[in-house]
Amino acid sequence: MAIGLSGLCLAHCLASAVLVAMLASAGGVLLDPIFHEIGLLLAIGLGLLALGRGTVEHGFMMPAAVGGLGLGVMAGALTLPHDGAEVLYTMIGVAILALGHDLNRRAVI
């Protein structure tokens, strides 16, 4: 489920970039900083829940560390100006977070 949510976040980033390129007036809503800040807060909350629960269940810290790095990259992307760099860093952070969730899933098996 967590990997799916990370994938949805990645799809949002890509869709926002395409939408902004096609419809600049509609892109203002999706690129509103509060939209991304709320999304990041949800990602941090769900990431802490999923990765923390996995750490307690299987005792491996690596998935939580990798996932935390991904969340940190995503948070750092919010400090960048709204251009291609912000989207790129957000997508990199989402990919790292998804890797953490995948490591978490594999540690249970």
Secondary structure, 3 states (H helix, E strand, C coil): CHHHHHHHHHHHHHHHHHHHHHCHHHHHHHCCHHHHHHHHHHHHHHHHHHHHHHHHHHCCCHHHHHHHHHHHHHHHHCCCCCCHHHHHHHHHHHHHHHHHHHHHHHHHC
